[in-house]
């Protein structure tokens, strides 16, 4: 069986209600998907994270390397793509194109071998993964703290046992918002905060110290991803665990985070960091440093499914009779590209998501709906 065709789709949806975080406003979601098809008509789906038009160009660059290859040899294809782009793209969005293709090859491999990706990775260590709600973005409001508290309560009532909120507006507003959300959630729901690298080290220490009483499970991207030394210092100066890594690429990028003792929780995005092939290697590397892995996930059900299969395969650290339960990010902002386009739809049950059991990623794309969302 040989790869015959690589097809990309840019899909887009204008949001009913725009929202923002510490860096910019969102009023549209745009995503690049890729479909890899064999000469026998089997296909796999992949997705890249980042600017869709550039990912599409990256896929055009890599596609000729795939045509005519055996899709089962996905690590060989990965290496070929990596070596052909290494001189220009050791980091960044070109690797999202590589990731999208790698994910599609794993989906295809699973369909050819009639096994879910998690089994191909070495085994399913759990059938369900505890999901945390990503939401609580900023919006134009007279009383933002109150509105965020109401949104947080909605997630709690939907069964989430963990919720992540944005900080990075300014320290005073952040403290007020965190206080309001923690008060409405009560003590039993995990609460995380994410600054999207809005702060300096000094500001991050100030915020961390101020919100420590609210039992924060992690402080995500407190400072610029380039500031490895400052990450290490911040970790020593707060009791709140530090998370980061959605801007890191490949095992080599994560090596910087690990060697410098920057994070307690690493957050690679399978749609950017090098696909499923590389994510598995990053998981192994994280384990050697005693660092937890909670995937960053901001896309369709393709991205979510890939992350679920990987976390199903994750060996928790440390191992023990009653093991700690790993987490997965479940974006709850408005996104029909995630909710409607991919079948089956992922839904929360008792705060957890099922790891798909059917071959490959265990999802498919509704081709009728796809044409509705393909950007013209
Ligand atoms: Ca984040």
Boltz pocket constraint, residues with backbone or C-beta under 6 A from the ligand:
constraints:
  - pocket:
      binder: B
      contacts: [[A, 194], [A, 196], [A, 220], [A, 221], [A, 246]]
      max_distance: 6.0
